[in-house]
């Protein structure tokens, strides 16, 4: 992937399955892969039992649970953790609380959370009282499903453990308010209502070798770890904290990022670890979007490998052309994520009535080594020849209105693709209401190429309200079902996302 460091560039080898995002120091992308979050969203560290409470900046869960126990040798029977799940919670709210129930053994007990590659920490913002086993939170930061391994030790040195499931609903309606309604990120793409033509540039199509790839929802409601890229909204008076950037570009060295901000794959992940924080307007501040790639807290302070800032998302200002962000295309991540709030609308998870009104972020194995508006960067392969002859410098912007004559690869960063009018809804959409609403979004707003990763990877937020069986209907579509859209007629300014 190509990573920009305040004007300089670094070439980094990419692993095909893990992705090679990070244009401008941004992201790799097996993205959210619930698959990916699960696979990379944990660490080998573990917490030992102690008398102090165990807190978590993140954690994860699965729908299954397991337990182990050992005899204390006393008269109280075998030490056993009987709790398998705790009440649901909602991001941004206090948690009602849950007490881990233990039988047998010899009191008093000591409670802790063991974090390993297979066991996440608690949801961000939660803590467990080491003496009472009460799990609580004054404000939940996490979203999605988490199944941490709760460990109990008794006074006779017996130990028992069990995976306990926490299902956390997201609180992501704010994502729809990022950038004005006139933004390209909220503009319809369907030919019927807009008249926008197919982009016939040789750079535009998704590379033929990827067309058979199915759409893969890299987000969901179940799994061992929260599945997707989380985001959180904080108030305008959220205190700034120090942020240290260790590798690539840095737009800020302090930011209003709370300790409970959720991390992609949890704080113990070894993956992309996106951290996305939207700050409300107020207190003399404009609404802002802070994004980190490989954000790490783990007791503080925050560090990241690169970050990006949109200081006023009530405006249409894009990142400066040639500058990267927390993804390979120089795009914002947060407003391009699918989220359960927009799909559910005023309905319910089983009877949603919402709409998707933005292009959805997706990945392919290798993007073309150029970008088109509204992207500002790339991390790709291949080269193009100008219409008048001669090569076009790679890692640069190309035009849809004055396209190249030929290219050795195709699929530029920032290209928007809509579901072809000739492609029927998958038959499974009739019984998969969440997927049906997302498919309508494909037709009306499309998908936008944002990063390198698994071809067809579709990115959304983790949320306990997602129905994974329902979302699997999206796999009935392939990248061949989409066509590139020529949006050059919508450009008001190359540095602005505003549309006429």
Secondary structure, DSSP 8 states (H G I E B T S, - for coil): -EEEETTEEEE---BTTTB---TTT---SSTTIIIIIHHHS--S------SS-EE-S-----S---EE-EE-SSSS-EEEE---B---EETTS-EEEEE--EESS-SSEEEEEE--SSS----TT-EE-TTT-EEEESS----EEEEEEEEEEETTS-EEEEEEEEEEE---GGGGGSS-TTBGGG----HHHH---B---TTTS--GGGTT-B-EEE--S-SSS--S---EEE-TT---EEEEE-SS--S-SEE---TT---TT-TT-SS---EEEEE-SBTTB--EEEEEES-B-TTS-EEESEEEEES-TTS-B---TT---SSTTS--SGGGSB-HHHHHTTS-SSS------S-EEEEESSEEEEE-TT-----EE--EE-TTSSEE-SSEE--SSS--SEESS--EET-EEEE-TTS---GGGGG-HHHHHHHHHHHHT-EEEEEESSTTEEEB---TT--HHHHGGGGG-BGGGEEEB--GGG-S-TTB-B--
